[in-house]
Amino acid sequence: PRDEEVDGYRIVRGGHEYDFNLVVPFLFRRAVATDPPDVVLDDINKIPFYSPLFTTAPVLALVPHLMGTAVFHELNPLLATVLYGLELPVRRVYRRCHFEVISESTRDDLVARGYPADRITVVHCGIDRDVYRPEPGVPKGDTPTLVYVGRIKRYKSLGHALHALRLVRQRVPGCSLTIVGNGDAVPELKSLASRLGLDQAVRFTGYVSNAEKVRLLRQAHVAVNPSYREGWGLTNVEANACGTVCVAADSPGLRDSVLPGRTGLLYPYGDVPALAEQLVRLLTDAGLRARMEREALAWAARLTWEQCGAETLALLERVAGADARAAAVR
């Protein structure tokens, strides 16, 4: 249905993949015609909605991360230039808005772009601890195993992980990598794995059920995340919650979801030998890995959706209240 209520939420549907941003202003006006909002939560993800242009209500902009030049790592130059240009007016259009960001990296990026720091609040993502948890009494397998979970896109830089695996196997024979997820970079990664002689050492699962995802996270010795840029790195924390430590690039977002030396290890983005070294370090030092697994569980236990929701609600109330006070002064 185009308009329905589910669990107390009114849902208005319309548009398609390529025209949704153009349709939203009309859907919005129809939805609020008889019930004006106290505050608008605007998710800025890829192409912005630019809601301040079609509402007078206070806006809280939710920003996982702005793409910036990272879009050129993923798309052809023409399309990347278009998307890059569509993001440029954000600062001017949202200049009076408050921002909720999911990591310190995104906050620092916005401040560097000229956004006022006092209008930016960091609210970390949570995890479902009923789903992501270790299985008591079930140890890791005997064969050293790495796992990646996420979309398979070029900017995720999984080629670095394949090159690193080749180096790791010289010192940790039998080490394998399971890549969980799907995306348009799969064919080139399969080709690369073949050229590197890793056909038997790398498994591409495609999409899996949530239960299978959790099983793979639990059984892996180390989760790997070589991405160029993320908003946060939720899969790092999901791995931690399953009792698995991470090796991640020292990239925006990832450096916030990993506590270096405690829940995982970081390495300079793109430095394949350094990535391999960090992986070998964790795979060959069971004592270090066990200590970090305990800290990883404690870190993940602090990050809940209940806490995320409570902090977001408090921020929404503050933004709505600030606008009401400003209107009273006027």
Secondary structure, 3 states (H helix, E strand, C coil): CCEEEECCEEEECCCCCCCHHHHHHHHHHHHHCCCCCCCEEEECCCCCCCHHHCCCCCEEEEECCCCHHHHHHCCCHHHHHHHHHHHCCHHHHCCCCEEEECCHHHHHHHHHCCCCHHHEEECCCCECCCCCCCCCCCCCCCCCEEEEECCCCHHHCHHHHHHHHHHHHHHCCCCEEEEEECCCCHHHHHHHHHHCCCCCCEEEEECCCHHHHHHHHHHCCEEEECCCCCCCCHHHHHHHHCCCEEEEECCCCHHHHCCECCCEEEECCCCHHHHHHHHHHHHHCHHHHHHHHHHHHHHHHCCEHHHHHHHHHHHHHHHHHHHHHHHHHC
